[in-house]
Amino acid sequence: MNKNFGVHRKQIYETGLFKPHLQKLFCRAIFNLRERVFMNAKGNQIIFHPGALEKKDGELVQMGRKCRSCGKTSFPIVELCPFCSSEDFDKVCLNKIGTLFSYSITRVPVGPYKPPIIAGYIDLPEGTRVFGQICADISRLRTGMKLKVETGVIWNEKDGTEVIGYYYVPCEKETGGMS
């Protein structure tokens, strides 16, 4: 076990940052980080972030929550509305096309990802800003361009398990964008 983790946990308790009522949510989030989805000929497939994707009509779609109190949509799915703290919400499918707000390029390996890694914030029409990986030619990437969400294998575990997630790609017919 990492010795620093114990020190960090002790600091959290001593400073009063530990909230017992949040422990249940935190533990549930860690436990559900990867959820079994289905078996295929190659082996298991899992969703990287359960709740972010759900099967609808045979395909995986991004899911958000629309608050019944304030009407705002949030992503990823959380227990309380981040805008008004209401627990009253509806699960909704998010729009598949959005506008690139900002992006960053990482040129070193991070976990299972090989560089260059492009990540960015995509503004969806319902007012939600989503963070995600972008699969695109770096030289053609521009803020303001239209991107669409796709789902698929984002990496393979050592045991052959396919990790399924979402990522963004440029729309075929590009409109707008700024350098």
Summary of the structure (lengths in Angstrom):
residues: 179
radius of gyration: 18.5
end to end distance: 46.6
largest distance: 55.2
contacts: 468
relative contact order: 0.15
helix: 16%
strand: 44%
